[in-house]
Every structure is written in structure tokens, then in C-alpha cells.
Amino acid sequence: MKKLLVLFFSVMFVIGTDTFLISPLLPLLQEEFHVSTDISGWMVSSYALGYALFALIAGPLSDQWNRKKVMFWGMVAFSVSTFLCGTAQSFWAMNIFRFAAGISAAFVTPQIWASIPILLPKEKILKGMGIATAGLSISQMLGLPIGSYLASAHWSIPFFFIASISLLLSFFILYFFPDIIPAQINREPVSFLKQYTNLLNNSTSQLAFLGYFVFQLGNFAAFSLLGTWLADQYHFTISQIGTVMLFLGLGNTIGSLWGSAIVQRLGKNHAMSTGIFLLIILYIVLPYAPSGTYIKINLMVIFAICGILFPIMMGSLQTLSQTSRGTIAALANTLMYTGTTLGAVLAGFLYGKTHFFILISLFTSLCYLIFVCLFKASGILRSSVK
């Protein structure tokens, strides 16, 4: 089991690092490809776009194939497309390769979330979800410095490095990851639409997924404007904002790694209610922070709580079906990306019109309150796998 947990963590870390490492490279890539600042951001967005568009397809497909093979070939494709990013000779070539990397990642990560409830004992599922989440959390914390350090020699080095590690992990998947063959693999294939219809044909699924979307909407509304607010209100420099983000990532990592022990002691329902209550309080008082130290501590606690709650959410969603786990993970990821986009737009509108971060805090708090009501009303926290 330990080998699997290390593999889950490593795969999520590498894919997460690839997502975040390009941010510090943008000035170099902008100069290399002779593009303006206003379109350089597409080198970040193309990856997310590829992931979001193909996640809905990858999930249902993976539910009808051997998950080991899907994960292996997805990781190989991720390695190749990331390597090609390092060879890109133009802006559009880079975008095409980043788009391909996003597509590949969309086939890999749902297999992690879908496999944990199958491969781990029931009492270890939440811990497994937390360790996979920690891989993403630490990648958020280290992706930017890793990219900056490796790019000091040449901008292509980070891509070659991630591609090499990804290829190595592909062989670890081949040797250590067991075959997971869906029960319906010998039956007639089910259409994408039918799989989603079957998954969302009851109020439990509908309310649970709606709640998850609302949570991510509020979560990313606040996150997307943190840097802007810190620069406007407290005159933080870029390096100071980066330090705040490190505390944020540290909090999320702590919550992801040790949250399962807290949840086992409190129970899912109590942990969820208490966590959401604390998040609402912390976000409401955040705009009135008296110092940068208070902001760092506040945000570290906020994201530690989120690190505890996220495995509960993903683990609970995975109980909705035994045969559509990949579809569940893919739909959850798509809802997260949609929430990210809409949350950033709404937060930008609110802050742009008023410059009052408290409005965003209140919006996020309202989303959290709606989320916990929907999630509890769905009954998913006390449901068992069908």
C-alpha cells in the first residue's frame, strides 16, 4: 500500500508542478517568441483549456477500460507533450504542446481519484485522498521556485526535467499499479451521455455536485484576487505576495496530510460543519487584518482547513457509483475549472467596481454556506457506495 501512496503523491506532484511552473517562465517565453504581454497568458490557459475540454470525455472512457493502461499511456503522452514544450520554436507551437499536455493530464488524474477507493482499505481511503491532494498542494508551493531555478540555465530545462520524471513514473505505474478492469468491460459500451445521465439521475448526485461547484466558485473567487488585494491594500511586492502563497501552500499541505486523523476523530459531518464555520469566520475577518503576519497565519489556517475538507468532498463523491468513478472525478474536475473561471470573473467585477475585498469575502462565505447546506441535504456524507 505504501508504494501506491507514494505513486499517487508523485503523479499528482509532477502534474501539478507542470501546471504551475510556466508562470515564472512567461517573461522569458514572451521574449523568446516575441509576443506581447496581453497574449502571453495563453501559454498558461492552453493547458487548462485542454484539460477542461477533454476531462468530460476522458472520465467515461476510462470507466470502460483498464485503469492501469489508461494511466500508463496518459502519463507517457504527458511526458512526450511536455518534452515537446521544451522544443517549441514558436508561440503557437508552445500553445499546441501545452494543450496536448492538458489533454494527457485529463486522462491521468481521474484514475488517481477513481482508484483510491478500490485499492485501499475503507479506513485508509480518506488518508489516500489526503496524500494525493498533498501532492497537488506541495506542487503549488514548489512549482514556481522549481521553474525559476531550472530556467536559470535555459527556459526549456524545466520542461525536459518534468518530462523525464513523468516517463520514469510511467514505468513505475507499469510495474507497481495493479490492473483495474471495470466490471462492465465485456458488456456493450455505454455512451458518454448515458454515463452522465446514469450518474446524475438522482437528487443525491445532483445536490452533491451542485454543492461542490458552489464551493469551488467561492473558493477561487477569493483566491484569484488575493494578490491584487494585497498589492492595493497593503502595498505588498511580488516577492512578498509569493511568500504569502508559500504559507498558503504550506497550510494546504498540512491539512491534506494530517486531516484524515482529525476527520476520524470528529466524523465527516462534524468535521465538515466545523470546517465551513471556521472558514466563514476567517474570511469575514481577513479584510481587516492588522498586519502581514496576521494575513499569512489567517490564510495558512484557511487553506489547512480546505486541505482537510477537499479529501472529504472527493471521497464522498466517489461513493456515488462503483462503475463510474472516472466519470465522477472528471466531472468534479470540470466543475472545479468552471468554478475557477466564473469565480475569477465575479470577483474581478466586485473588486473592480468597489475595491472592497470584504464583498468578495462575503460572497465566498455565502458560497460556503450554500455548499454545506447542499452537501448535507444530499445525504452523501452518510451514504455508502452503490
C-alpha positions in Angstrom: 0.0 0.0 0.0 2.9 2.4 0.8 4.2 2.1 -2.8 0.8 3.0 -4.1 0.5 6.0 -1.8 4.0 7.2 -2.9 3.0 6.7 -6.6 -0.3 8.6 -6.1 1.6 11.5 -4.4 4.3 11.6 -7.1 2.0 11.6 -10.1 -0.1 14.4 -8.6 3.0 16.3 -7.7 4.5 16.1 -11.2 1.3 17.0 -13.0 0.7 19.9 -10.5 4.2 21.2 -10.9 3.9 21.2 -14.7 0.7 23.3 -14.3 2.4 25.9 -12.1 6.0 26.0 -13.4 5.2 28.0 -16.5 4.2 31.2 -14.6 7.7 32.3 -13.8 8.8 31.4 -17.3 6.3 33.8 -19.0 8.7 36.8 -19.3 11.4 34.5 -20.8 8.9 32.9 -23.2 7.4 36.2 -24.1 10.9 37.4 -25.2 11.8 34.1 -26.8 8.6 34.0 -29.0 8.3 37.8 -29.5 4.7 38.1 -28.2 3.0 40.8 -26.2 2.1 40.6 -22.6 -1.7 40.5 -23.3 -1.5 37.2 -25.2 1.4 35.6 -23.4 -1.1 34.3 -20.7 -2.4 31.8 -23.3 0.6 29.6 -22.6 -0.9 29.1 -19.2 -4.5 28.9 -20.3 -4.0 26.5 -23.1 -3.1 23.7 -20.6 -6.2 24.4 -18.5 -8.3 24.5 -21.7 -7.1 21.2 -22.9 -7.7 19.6 -19.5 -11.2 21.1 -19.1 -12.4 20.2 -22.6 -11.2 16.6 -22.5 -11.9 15.7 -18.9 -15.6 15.1 -19.6 -14.5 12.6 -22.4 -11.6 11.0 -20.5 -13.7 10.1 -17.5 -16.4 8.0 -19.2 -13.8 6.4 -21.5 -11.6 5.4 -18.5 -14.6 3.7 -16.8 -14.8 1.2 -19.7 -11.0 0.5 -20.0 -8.3 -1.0 -17.7 -7.4 2.0 -15.5 -3.7 0.9 -15.4 -3.5 1.1 -19.1 -5.3 4.5 -19.2 -3.0 5.9 -16.6 0.2 4.4 -18.1 -0.4 5.7 -21.7 -1.8 9.0 -20.4 1.4 9.5 -18.4 3.6 8.6 -21.4 1.6 11.1 -23.6 2.0 13.7 -20.8 5.8 13.1 -20.8 6.1 13.4 -24.6 3.9 16.5 -24.9 5.8 18.2 -22.0 9.1 17.3 -23.7 7.8 18.9 -26.9 7.1 22.1 -25.0 10.8 22.4 -24.4 11.5 22.1 -28.1 8.8 24.6 -29.2 10.1 27.1 -31.8 7.1 29.4 -31.8 4.3 30.8 -29.6 1.6 28.7 -31.3 3.7 25.5 -31.2 4.1 26.1 -27.4 0.3 26.5 -27.1 -0.4 23.3 -29.1 2.0 21.3 -26.9 0.6 22.8 -23.7 -2.9 22.0 -24.9 -1.8 18.4 -25.6 -0.2 18.2 -22.1 -3.5 19.3 -20.6 -5.4 16.6 -22.5 -2.9 13.9 -21.3 -3.3 15.1 -17.7 -7.1 14.8 -18.1 -6.7 11.1 -18.7 -4.3 10.5 -15.7 -5.6 12.4 -12.7 -9.1 10.9 -12.7 -7.6 7.5 -12.4 -6.0 8.5 -9.1 -9.2 9.6 -7.5 -11.1 6.6 -9.0 -8.5 4.0 -7.9 -8.1 5.1 -4.3 -11.5 3.7 -3.1 -10.8 0.5 -5.0 -7.2 -0.2 -4.0 -7.1 1.0 -0.4 -8.9 -0.4 2.7 -12.0 1.5 3.7 -10.4 3.0 6.7 -7.4 4.3 4.6 -9.4 5.9 1.8 -9.5 9.4 3.3 -5.8 9.2 4.1 -5.1 8.2 0.4 -7.2 11.1 -0.8 -5.3 13.4 1.5 -1.9 12.2 0.3 -2.9 12.7 -3.4 -4.2 16.2 -2.5 -0.9 16.9 -0.7 0.9 16.1 -4.0 -1.0 19.0 -5.6 -0.6 21.2 -2.6 3.2 20.9 -2.5 3.4 21.3 -6.3 1.6 24.7 -5.9 4.2 25.6 -3.2 7.2 24.4 -5.1 6.2 24.7 -8.8 7.2 28.3 -9.1 10.6 28.1 -7.4 11.4 24.8 -9.3 10.6 26.5 -12.6 12.6 29.6 -11.8 15.7 27.6 -10.6 15.8 25.2 -13.6 15.1 28.0 -16.1 18.2 29.9 -14.9 20.2 27.7 -17.3 17.6 27.8 -20.2 13.8 28.1 -20.4 13.5 24.6 -21.9 15.2 22.8 -18.9 12.1 22.7 -16.7 10.0 21.0 -19.4 12.8 18.4 -20.1 13.1 17.8 -16.4 9.3 17.2 -15.8 9.1 15.1 -19.0 12.0 12.8 -17.7 10.4 12.4 -14.3 7.0 11.7 -15.9 8.5 9.0 -18.1 10.1 7.4 -15.1 6.7 7.4 -13.3 5.1 5.8 -16.3 7.3 2.7 -15.8 6.5 2.8 -12.0 2.8 2.7 -13.0 3.5 -0.2 -15.3 5.3 -2.3 -12.6 3.5 -1.3 -9.3 0.0 -0.3 -10.3 -2.4 -3.3 -10.5 -4.8 -3.9 -13.3 -8.2 -2.4 -12.6 -10.7 -3.8 -15.1 -14.2 -2.4 -14.9 -17.0 -4.9 -14.3 -18.8 -3.9 -17.4 -15.7 -4.1 -19.7 -17.1 -7.1 -21.6 -20.5 -5.5 -21.9 -21.7 -3.3 -24.7 -20.0 0.2 -24.3 -22.2 2.9 -22.8 -22.3 6.3 -24.4 -20.9 9.4 -22.7 -24.3 10.9 -22.4 -25.7 7.7 -20.9 -23.0 7.5 -18.3 -23.5 11.1 -17.2 -27.3 10.6 -17.2 -27.0 7.5 -15.1 -24.7 9.3 -12.7 -26.9 12.4 -12.3 -30.3 10.6 -12.2 -31.0 11.2 -8.5 -31.1 14.1 -6.1 -28.1 12.9 -4.1 -25.8 13.2 -7.1 -27.4 16.5 -8.3 -27.2 18.2 -4.9 -23.7 16.9 -4.2 -22.2 18.1 -7.5 -24.0 21.4 -7.3 -22.6 21.9 -3.8 -19.1 21.0 -5.0 -19.4 23.6 -7.8 -20.6 26.3 -5.4 -17.7 25.6 -3.1 -15.2 26.0 -5.9 -16.9 29.1 -7.1 -16.4 30.8 -3.8 -13.0 29.3 -3.2 -11.5 30.6 -6.4 -13.3 34.0 -6.2 -11.3 34.8 -3.1 -8.1 33.1 -4.3 -8.0 34.9 -7.7 -8.0 38.4 -6.2 -5.7 37.8 -3.2 -2.6 39.1 -4.9 -4.3 42.2 -6.3 -5.9 43.0 -2.9 -2.5 42.5 -1.0 -0.8 44.9 -3.5 -3.6 47.5 -3.3 -4.4 47.4 0.4 -1.0 46.6 1.9 1.4 47.5 -0.9 2.9 44.1 -1.0 5.6 43.5 -3.6 5.6 40.5 -5.9 8.1 38.7 -3.7 6.0 39.4 -0.6 2.9 38.1 -2.3 4.9 35.0 -3.3 5.8 34.5 0.4 2.1 34.6 1.3 1.4 32.0 -1.4 4.1 29.7 0.2 2.2 30.0 3.5 -1.0 29.2 1.7 0.5 26.1 0.1 2.1 25.1 3.4 -1.3 25.2 5.1 -3.0 23.2 2.4 -0.3 20.6 2.6 -0.6 20.3 6.4 -4.4 19.9 6.1 -4.1 17.3 3.4 -1.5 15.1 5.1 -3.0 15.2 8.7 -6.6 15.9 8.0 -7.7 12.3 8.0 -6.7 11.9 11.7 -8.9 14.9 12.6 -11.8 13.6 10.5 -11.6 10.2 12.1 -11.8 11.8 15.5 -14.7 14.2 14.7 -16.6 12.3 12.0 -17.3 13.6 8.4 -20.4 15.5 9.3 -19.0 17.3 12.3 -15.6 18.0 10.5 -17.4 19.4 7.5 -19.7 21.7 9.6 -16.9 22.9 11.9 -14.6 23.5 9.0 -17.1 25.5 7.0 -18.0 27.6 10.1 -14.3 28.4 10.7 -13.7 29.3 7.0 -16.6 31.7 7.0 -15.3 33.4 10.2 -11.7 33.6 8.9 -12.8 35.0 5.5 -15.0 37.7 7.1 -12.2 39.0 9.4 -9.5 38.7 6.7 -10.1 42.1 5.1 -9.5 43.8 8.5 -6.1 42.1 9.0 -3.8 44.5 11.0 -0.5 43.1 9.6 1.1 40.9 7.0 1.9 38.3 9.7 -1.8 38.1 10.5 -2.6 37.6 6.8 -0.1 34.8 6.5 -1.4 33.0 9.6 -5.1 33.5 8.6 -4.5 32.2 5.0 -2.4 29.3 6.2 -5.3 28.2 8.5 -7.9 28.8 5.8 -6.0 26.6 3.4 -5.2 24.0 6.0 -9.0 23.6 6.6 -9.5 23.4 2.8 -6.9 20.7 2.7 -8.9 18.8 5.3 -12.3 19.3 3.6 -11.2 18.5 0.0 -10.5 14.8 0.5 -13.9 14.5 2.3 -15.6 16.0 -0.7 -13.7 13.9 -3.3 -14.1 10.7 -1.2 -17.8 11.3 -0.7 -18.3 12.0 -4.4 -16.6 8.7 -5.2 -19.3 6.8 -3.3 -21.9 7.8 -5.8 -21.1 4.9 -8.1 -18.8 1.9 -8.3 -18.8 1.7 -12.1 -18.4 5.4 -12.9 -15.5 6.6 -10.7 -13.5 8.1 -13.6 -16.6 9.9 -14.8 -17.2 11.3 -11.2 -13.5 12.5 -11.0 -13.7 14.1 -14.5 -17.0 15.8 -13.8 -15.6 17.1 -10.5 -12.5 18.5 -12.2 -14.6 20.2 -14.9 -16.8 21.8 -12.3 -13.7 23.0 -10.5 -12.3 24.6 -13.6 -15.7 26.2 -14.4 -15.9 27.5 -10.8 -12.4 28.8 -11.2 -13.3 30.8 -14.3 -16.6 32.1 -13.1 -15.2 32.9 -9.6 -12.4 34.9 -11.1 -14.8 36.9 -13.3 -17.3 37.6 -10.5 -14.5 38.6 -8.1 -12.9 40.8 -10.7 -16.3 42.6 -11.2 -16.9 43.1 -7.5 -13.5 44.3 -6.7 -13.1 46.4 -9.8 -16.3 48.3 -9.1 -15.7 48.8 -5.3 -12.2 47.9 -4.3 -13.7 46.4 -1.2 -12.3 42.9 -0.6 -15.0 42.4 2.1 -17.5 41.9 -0.7 -15.5 39.0 -2.1 -15.1 37.6 1.4 -18.9 37.8 2.0 -19.5 36.2 -1.5 -17.1 33.4 -0.7 -18.7 32.9 2.8 -22.2 32.7 1.2 -20.9 30.1 -1.3 -19.5 28.0 1.6 -22.8 28.2 3.5 -24.8 27.2 0.4 -22.3 24.4 -0.3 -22.6 22.8 3.2 -26.4 23.0 3.1 -26.5 21.3 -0.4 -23.9 18.7 0.6 -25.6 17.8 3.8 -29.1 17.8 2.1 -27.8 15.4 -0.5 -27.1 12.8 2.2 -23.8 11.9 0.6 -21.8 12.2 3.8 -23.7 9.2 5.3 -24.3 7.3 2.0 -22.4 4.1 1.0 -21.2 3.0 -2.4 -24.0 1.8 -4.6 
